[in-house]
Amino acid sequence: MGTTSSIADRFNIMLKDLAMTPVALDAQVVINCEAGGDCNGGDPGDVFEYAFMEGIPDSSCEQY
């Protein structure tokens, strides 16, 4: 959840002047796909790789 928030924060900082709706990414998708590893803390690097390769949908896709 923290890693998806950090990715969303980077988008929000980058897009701040475009007056868009803030980006919120769906942590549940990452959990369902086990992109961060197991439940023993996960690995942010794996989540970053998953986001790069597969993408992470908006938080309205699946509720956490």
Backbone as numpy.savetxt, mean C-alpha at the origin, in Angstrom:
# Nx Ny Nz CAx CAy CAz Cx Cy Cz
0.52 -2.92 6.94 -0.30 -1.74 6.94 0.57 -0.49 6.94
1.64 -0.52 7.72 2.53 0.63 7.76 3.21 0.89 6.42
3.56 -0.20 5.73 4.24 -0.04 4.45 3.31 0.52 3.39
2.06 0.06 3.35 1.12 0.63 2.38 0.85 2.10 2.69
0.83 2.45 3.96 0.64 3.86 4.33 1.82 4.71 3.88
3.03 4.17 4.02 4.20 4.94 3.59 4.23 5.15 2.08
3.80 4.15 1.33 3.72 4.29 -0.13 2.67 5.33 -0.49
1.51 5.25 0.15 0.44 6.22 -0.11 0.90 7.63 0.25
1.64 7.78 1.36 2.15 9.09 1.75 3.06 9.68 0.69
3.90 8.86 0.09 4.80 9.35 -0.97 3.98 9.86 -2.16
2.91 9.14 -2.53 2.04 9.61 -3.61 1.37 10.93 -3.23
0.89 11.02 -2.01 0.20 12.23 -1.57 1.13 13.43 -1.54
2.38 13.24 -1.14 3.36 14.33 -1.16 3.63 14.74 -2.60
3.81 13.76 -3.48 4.10 14.04 -4.87 2.94 14.76 -5.58
1.70 14.42 -5.21 0.52 14.96 -5.89 -0.14 16.12 -5.14
0.51 16.68 -4.14 -0.12 17.66 -3.26 -0.62 18.90 -3.99
0.00 19.30 -5.07 -0.40 20.51 -5.79 -1.49 20.28 -6.82
-1.92 19.06 -6.99 -2.92 18.74 -8.02 -4.34 18.72 -7.48
-4.52 19.00 -6.19 -5.84 19.06 -5.55 -6.67 17.80 -5.82
-6.02 16.66 -5.77 -6.71 15.39 -5.96 -7.15 14.84 -4.61
-8.04 13.88 -4.64 -8.42 13.17 -3.43 -7.19 12.41 -2.93
-6.92 12.45 -1.63 -5.73 11.74 -1.12 -5.74 10.25 -1.46
-4.55 9.74 -1.75 -4.37 8.33 -2.07 -4.40 7.52 -0.77
-5.15 6.44 -0.77 -5.18 5.49 0.34 -5.12 4.09 -0.27
-4.10 3.34 0.06 -3.91 2.02 -0.52 -4.48 0.93 0.39
-4.84 -0.18 -0.21 -5.54 -1.25 0.48 -4.59 -2.25 1.12
-4.41 -2.14 2.44 -3.52 -3.05 3.16 -4.05 -4.48 3.15
-5.35 -4.66 3.07 -5.93 -6.01 3.10 -5.50 -6.84 1.90
-5.33 -6.21 0.74 -4.87 -6.93 -0.45 -3.48 -7.50 -0.20
-2.60 -6.71 0.42 -1.24 -7.17 0.71 -1.29 -8.33 1.71
-2.16 -8.24 2.70 -2.29 -9.32 3.69 -2.81 -10.59 3.02
-3.84 -10.46 2.20 -4.43 -11.63 1.53 -3.42 -12.33 0.62
-2.57 -11.56 -0.03 -1.59 -12.13 -0.95 -0.28 -12.51 -0.26
-0.21 -12.29 1.05 0.99 -12.57 1.84 2.22 -11.92 1.22
2.06 -10.70 0.69 3.16 -10.00 0.03 4.21 -9.52 1.02
3.86 -9.39 2.30 4.82 -8.95 3.30 5.44 -10.10 4.06
5.17 -11.30 3.67 5.69 -12.47 4.38 4.64 -13.02 5.32
5.08 -13.53 6.46 4.13 -14.12 7.40 3.69 -13.10 8.45
2.96 -13.54 9.41 2.42 -12.65 10.44 3.42 -12.33 11.54
4.65 -12.73 11.38 5.68 -12.44 12.39 6.38 -11.12 12.10
5.66 -10.15 11.63 6.23 -8.83 11.40 6.26 -8.43 9.94
6.35 -9.37 9.04 6.38 -9.04 7.63 7.67 -8.38 7.21
7.80 -8.12 5.95 8.99 -7.50 5.39 8.57 -6.36 4.47
8.86 -5.11 4.85 8.49 -3.98 4.00 9.06 -4.08 2.59
10.26 -4.63 2.45 10.86 -4.78 1.13 10.01 -5.65 0.21
9.43 -6.70 0.77 8.55 -7.56 -0.03 7.29 -6.82 -0.46
6.77 -5.97 0.42 5.58 -5.19 0.07 5.91 -4.19 -1.03
7.07 -3.53 -0.93 7.48 -2.58 -1.98 7.61 -3.30 -3.32
8.20 -4.48 -3.30 8.36 -5.25 -4.54 6.99 -5.65 -5.10
6.10 -6.11 -4.22 4.74 -6.48 -4.65 4.04 -5.26 -5.26
4.15 -4.11 -4.61 3.50 -2.90 -5.13 4.05 -2.54 -6.50
5.34 -2.69 -6.68 5.96 -2.37 -7.96 5.52 -3.33 -9.06
5.51 -4.62 -8.72 5.21 -5.64 -9.74 3.72 -5.80 -10.01
2.89 -5.76 -8.97 1.47 -6.06 -9.10 0.57 -4.84 -8.96
1.04 -3.86 -8.19 0.21 -2.70 -7.87 -0.66 -3.01 -6.65
-1.10 -1.96 -5.98 -1.98 -2.10 -4.83 -3.19 -1.21 -5.08
-4.40 -1.76 -5.04 -5.59 -0.96 -5.33 -5.92 0.03 -4.21
-6.86 0.90 -4.51 -7.36 1.87 -3.55 -8.00 1.17 -2.36
-8.02 1.84 -1.22 -8.54 1.23 0.01 -10.03 0.90 -0.06
-10.73 1.42 -1.04 -12.15 1.09 -1.17 -12.37 -0.29 -1.78
-11.30 -0.95 -2.23 -11.41 -2.26 -2.87 -11.81 -3.34 -1.88
-11.09 -3.45 -0.76 -11.37 -4.43 0.28 -11.19 -3.74 1.63
-12.10 -3.96 2.53 -11.99 -3.34 3.84 -11.05 -4.14 4.73
-10.24 -3.44 5.51 -9.28 -4.06 6.41 -9.98 -4.54 7.65
